[in-house]
């Protein structure tokens, strides 16, 4: 009689956390996502780089007025500001390498050149060139220079003639993801420490300026303070949860979609241009291999005429394939020489004019007297940003703007002051149609306060009719807002 056989359960081995972490960073993948970053990221940088080419002599050379970052730390005599010819040549090489980097021609060399020159020009002119996205871009360039982003969808890949796309480790893409997530989290921590951001005042004043570029929607949105506050809190929550939800599944789609929408809005509402383009380009690093391959195929179909320039066959045996290193160096040299010559012919300072260099024209005596007369006295009205009435406060903000009220309601008058201001004695009075004071509110508005509001219960003894809410600073009437009390 045979003995019964015991069946051994087929236990599925589960990877340890260390193995999962190793796969997260070092799994081999076709670098489609990094190729998309390599294609789009330089194009985003060129939006800000190309306009400055016409001002290289002024911003980055000894002939202009550069503002080196290192001088702020006491290093006054570092000999790394060059003549205009060298500055123009280096800047042109950077522009060319951004283009070849996007095309994937001599990808690693082009990326390393941009990695050296892009932060150099930013540090040479920290007043206008060095920005937040300059710092982020430098980190992205460092990671791209160590990645295999040129192994697919590039001239280098076409020249290599490989039958199958070459794979590479995932760690550069993972570090890009971590970089963006940490930047967002750090931005959220900074916002939490800024009461001006949480109140919406910082965003509102920014929307009303054209500090960066024109913001076509900023002025319109600035009139709705409650909407601004809501958007500030939504952005804050999104930045906090982004590092935890951006990795996979539906939550990744949601936070990335919100990120694209958020960065597009920064152009229309705040006038940012290069910053949103840079971040949207780097978002491609969050795509997995299948998604990036699908998006790349769409881009390839849209740019089909460009890809026809690289026919199939034996690229190594073609004339371009045999001499592409020499062609790259020759093209870079010729373009740089032409750019330096063209800039010299522009004659920015007028050195080649028959009458000589440009000179500053003297100002008029009236203008001179105005400049040396000292600060003009600031009027009380200049300290008032807005004055409005309503009935509802939401998070310290006037949620509705109204000019008609009924007895039994509470009239809320809100005054927004323009910072900076001194400690101000502020009065808000309620006057009837005969201009007689029927109620009064007075307070010292300290210098750190931007918003002051007063409440007036509209009791039954008040007669229906026209009233005025009068704002006074330092005892002087500044403005008044007319309201109507209905029966």
Residue, then its C-alpha position, 0 to 999 in steps of 0.5 A: x500500500x503506497x504512502x499518501x503524498x503530501x502536496x507542498x504549497x507553491x509559495x510565491x517568493x516575494x522580493x525584499x524591500x532592498x530588492x524592490x528599492x534596487x529595481x526602482x533605481x537600477x531596473x533596465x528600461x528603454x529611455x523613452x521618457x528621458x528622450x522626451x525630456x531631452x527633446x522638450x527641455x532644451x526647447x523650453x530653455x531656448x525661450x529664455x536664452x535666445x532673447x538674451x543673445x542680443x544683450x550678451x555684451x551688456x549682461x555677461x562681458x567686460x564691456x557691459x555691466x554684469x552682476x556676478x553672484x560671487x561678488x555678493x560673497x566678497x570675491x571681487x576679483x575673480x577673473x572669470x568675466x571675459x571680453x565680449x568676443x569670448x562671451x558671445x562665442x561661449x553663449x552661441x556655443x551654448x545655444x547651438x548645443x541646446x539645439x543639438x541636445x534636442x536633436x540628439x546629435x553628440x548628445x552627451x557632449x552637448x549636454x555637458x557643454x550646456x551644463x557648464x555654460x548655462x549656470x555660468x551665465x546665470x551666475x554672471x548676471x544674477x539680477x535677471x538671468x539667475x532664477x529658480x528655474x535656472x537652479x532646477x534646470x542645472x540639476x536636470x542637465x546634470x542628470x541628463x548628462x549621465x543618462x542614456x537619453x540619446x539612445x532613442x529618438x536621436x541622431x546618435x541612435x540613428x547613426x548607431x544603427x542598432x536594430x533594437x532600442x538600447x536600454x539604460x538604468x532608470x536611476x536618472x529618471x527616478x532622481x528627476x522625479x524625486x527632485x521635482x517632488x522635493x522642490x514642490x514639498x519645499x515650496x509648500x513648507x515655505x508657503x506655510x510660513x508666509x501669512x501673506x500667501x495664505x491670505x491671498x495678498x501675495x498672489x493678488x499683488x503679484x497678479x496686478x503687476x507685469x514683473x515677468x510678462x503680461x498676465x492677461x487673466x491676472x487683473x481679472x482674477x485679482x478682483x475675486x479675493x475668495x477665489x484667490x484664497x481658494x486657489x492658494x490653498x488648493x495649490x498648497x495641498x497639491x504641493x504637499x500630496x504630490x510627492x506621495x501620489x505621483x508614482x503610479x495609478x490614477x493618483x499620478x494622472x490626477x496630480x500630474x494633470x493638476x500640475x500641467x493645469x497649474x503651470x499653464x495658469x501661472x503664465x496667464x495669471x502671473x506672467x511666468x513663461x519659461x518656468x512652466x515650460x521647464x516643469x511641463x517638459x520634466x513631467x515626461x520623466x514621470x511617464x513609464x516606458x509604454x506611455x512615453x513610447x506612445x507619446x513619442x510615436x505621436x510626436x513622430x507622426x506630427x513631425x514626420x517631415x523631419x524624420x524623413x531626413x534620416x532615411x533607413x539603411x546604413x547610416x555609418x556608411x553614408x557621408x554624414x555617418x563617416x564624418x559626423x564628428x568633423x561636421x559637428x565641430x565644423x558647424x559649431x565653429x562656423x556658426x560661432x564665428x558668424x555670430x561673433x561677427x554679426x554681433x560686432x556689426x550690430x555695434x551696440x555702443x556705436x564705436x564704428x559711427x563717424x561721430x563716435x560712441x554713443x553718449x548720455x544726453x544731459x537731463x533737463x534742469x527741471x528733471x534734475x531738480x525733481x530727482x534731487x528734491x527728496x521723497x514726495x509726501x505720500x498721500x493717505x489715499x496712496x496707502x489704501x489698496x481697496x475698500x469694499x462692503x459686504x455681509x460675509x467674512x470667509x477666512x478673514x476675507x470679504x466673501x461677497x461685495x454688496x451695496x444693498x442691505x436689509x435691516x437685520x443684516x450685518x454690514x461688513x466694511x473691509x479696507x485693504x492697505x498697501x504695504x509697506x505702511x506705518x502704524x495708522x489710526x483708521x476710522x470707518x464710519x457709517x453716515x446717513x443721507x444727511x451725512x450724520x454719523x450713526x455708527x463708528x469703528x476706530x482702530x490702530x492698524x499696525x504696520x504688519x497688517x494689510x487688512x482691516x474690517x469693521x462690522x455694523x449691525x443694521x438695527x431696526x431703528x435705522x431708516x431705509x435709504x441711502x447711507x455712506x461708509x466713510x474711511x478715514x486715515x489719521x483723522x482725514x477722510x480718504x474715500x467713501x462707499x455709498x450703500x442703500x438700506x432696503x426696508 
